[in-house]
């Protein structure tokens, strides 16, 4: 853990000097916040409150797929991972350090967005702060490990870009991030129950708009924890230092097994 924290601190110092990273991880989520609240919600207090959960999940999705995933991909493609191979640092340390950064950014920017919603639009926050914190951490870890796993099953930049775009579009359209889940066709609603972002939107919406306690969403929380454990383990086992190392189909089957918690949960949520 000490090594992961050290790597996180070094990465934060490097990222703070990169305008591109600051724009992607901080300014873009804030821009999307104002697009959702000002245009989609029309600045109306109750509608802003309904959009707040999807906004927070969308930020975590972008940070996970393009923040952690993009960072690990560039490090591998540029060869900057190779020097670490000769040190006591492992692939688990590298991935953990990026997850730490993702959690910090997601929590901090998410807290800023909640405060802006309260200050600019007078949104009443019915949730406990610690419950929002727990869901935010789960969102960052679930999407962060997903982004890391995608990079580890892709052999080159083109494959990684294709997989990330396809998964991002599926999560964006089918999870209630842009269109309410109830407005989707029946088959799309069935598919949506297999996605981690749908579980996060349901949890955020429940505690933010309906006054639920997080304990009422224990099913979503349990599935997300299992999903984080499985995808994180898969990303670590498939971690590669060099772009010349190619992942085989047998290894990709391990990544497919990481989706088991989502498959079981999707069946469970659809039949209950």
Number of C-alpha atoms within 10 A of each C-alpha: 10 9 15 20 17 13 20 22 15 12 14 15 10 11 14 11 10 11 9 12 15 13 13 15 22 18 14 13 23 20 11 14 25 17 14 20 23 14 12 14 18 12 18 15 17 15 16 24 24 20 23 27 24 27 27 26 29 25 24 33 24 21 27 29 26 23 23 24 27 21 18 24 26 15 15 21 16 12 14 14 20 15 10 13 13 9 8 8 14 17 18 16 20 20 24 23 24 26 27 20 21 25 20 15 18 28 21 14 19 25 17 13 19 20 15 16 22 16 11 11 17 16 20 15 16 14 19 14 10 10 17 21 16 13 23 24 19 20 29 28 27 27 30 33 29 30 31 30 26 23 30 28 26 21 17 16 16 10 14 20 18 12 17 21 14 12 14 16 11 14 20 19 16 23 30 25 21 16 13 14 20 10 10 16 9 11 8 15 18 17 16 24 22 23 19 26 26 24 26 26 24 19 25 27 20 20 23 23 19 12 13 17 16 20 12 12 17 12 14 20 19 12 18 25 14 17 25 24 16 21 29 25 18 25 25 20 16 19 22 21 20 16 20 12 10 14 16 12 10 8 15 17 11 18 24 12 13 23 19 15 21 18 14 12 22 20 14 13 15 13 8 5
